[in-house]
């Protein structure tokens, strides 16, 4: 069956969409059939694959409203083995409308369950930077949540809210949801970055992905050329790191990780407070 991975953070500017795009490209390059689902009203993932949101006739809105299947709403990209279910600004209204629909949180999951799972090996869902109906749909449908985080004070602090959301989703609509934290936009020359990474490794341990995505100019350029960095600049450091991330996720077993307690035996609340007070 296709593995569903949501990429989400309530903090903007942490390379969430870039990660979804580049990871999808890396999986496709490795021979997997990958599907990207754009659930962000900004439609950056859609435009990053060279698709113009304003010209779309079928979008993820049709899927969430039950008017189209995932397959009917998807389209091939210029990257071999990589398809996308695109989005446009209609998602802004839909995010509010869905709350009034019974069982709204299961709409994406229901559509994915109806899809022939052999069509894709991995489904990646790009979420908006909020905890609205769209993100709840993604987390309800996901086997795994990837939380991109910068080694900056406010980005690290936002992890507490994301982990609270994971707990609520597990209790309400998806008990099997597991998560991994991914460090992005890392600058080895920055002392604060190195310090926060050390704290994250101590606090999250197995829940922190070993792959670290470093700052790379080519990574920021690739969406403008409508392709993942693995295809735009295949020999760059960023491309190599996203390939390593793909290998790590392929090898990773989808086990549900509880919020990790720190080695000293402090409780979970203390661990969360520590993350929010990183220097």
Buried (B, 14 or more C-beta within 10 A) or exposed (E): EBBBBBBBBBBEBBBBBBBBBBBBBBBBBBEBBBBBBBBBBBBBBBBBBBBEBEEBEBBBBBBBBEEBBBBEBBBEBEBEBBBBBBBBBBBEEBBEEBEEBEEBBBBBBBBBEEBEEEBBBBBBBBBBBBBBBBBBBBBBBBBBBBBBBBBBBEBBBBBBBBBEBBBEBBEEBBEEBBBBBBBBBBEEEBEEBEEBBEBBEBBBEEBBBEBBBBBBEBBBEBBEBBBBBBBBBBEBBBBBBBBBBBBBBBEBEBEBBEBBBBEEEEEBEEBBEBBBEBE
